[in-house]
Amino acid sequence: MTARPAQRVIFCDFDGTITENDNIVAIIRHFNPAGWEMIVNDIVGQRKSIRQGVGELFRLLPASMKREVVDYAISNATIRDGFPDLLAYCKEHNIQFYVTSGGIDFFVYPLLAPFGIPEDHIYCNGSDFSGDQIEITWPHPCEGECQTDCGMCKTSIIRRFPKGQYERILIGDSVTDFEGAKLVDVVFARSHLILKCNELGLPYHEFKTFHDVIDVLKLQEATK
């Protein structure tokens, strides 16, 4: 008897992946509070955890700036070419699609709203504007094996889809995707994630648009 092919599931980053730019860095750079560059460098260099660093970045901004921050985040973002086509391909070929984002709810949900992705397939961080500074909340913390203090823990979500039962596919670009890339079966990478995959000796497919991703998925489907 031929083994049933594993169900394919995609875990797709948001900032710098679904969007052309990193929205968190773009927001902080635009409002330019003192000291932000060092924090960003410490996150990318893995000297600070993602949760610690992103929390520190947003505490540099007063909560009274909520409207300006939200408006800038939404108006500044550009969706990467081919994203609707990838979603259509996934629907047609029964590939589960999850957004696993280190981004923040106040821009992730509005920017994804036109694409009809179920809300329970979108994982991201939260926000609280009730105090003096903007506070980021962390509804999806590290579980079990992960000790990286991710904030929004992608590996904890990936582990809910057991290897063998699922063919796990990660699409990402940066530090929030490093740990997940070690777990999955297929990696689509750009930017910092390419450097990390090369450093760790992990195989990957480079992508510039989501059409590149679709082309590889089609090729893999054809060879099964």
Secondary structure as GFF3:
##gff-version 3
##sequence-region A 1 224
A	DSSP	beta_strand	7	12	.	.	.	ID=ss1
A	DSSP	alpha_helix	23	31	.	.	.	ID=ss2
A	DSSP	alpha_helix	36	44	.	.	.	ID=ss3
A	DSSP	alpha_helix	50	59	.	.	.	ID=ss4
A	DSSP	three_ten_helix	63	65	.	.	.	ID=ss5
A	DSSP	alpha_helix	66	76	.	.	.	ID=ss6
A	DSSP	alpha_helix	83	92	.	.	.	ID=ss7
A	DSSP	beta_strand	96	104	.	.	.	ID=ss8
A	DSSP	alpha_helix	105	112	.	.	.	ID=ss9
A	DSSP	three_ten_helix	113	115	.	.	.	ID=ss10
A	DSSP	three_ten_helix	119	121	.	.	.	ID=ss11
A	DSSP	beta_strand	122	128	.	.	.	ID=ss12
A	DSSP	beta_strand	135	137	.	.	.	ID=ss13
A	DSSP	alpha_helix	154	158	.	.	.	ID=ss14
A	DSSP	beta_strand	166	172	.	.	.	ID=ss15
A	DSSP	three_ten_helix	175	177	.	.	.	ID=ss16
A	DSSP	alpha_helix	178	181	.	.	.	ID=ss17
A	DSSP	beta_strand	186	189	.	.	.	ID=ss18
A	DSSP	alpha_helix	192	200	.	.	.	ID=ss19
A	DSSP	beta_strand	205	206	.	.	.	ID=ss20
A	DSSP	alpha_helix	210	222	.	.	.	ID=ss21
###
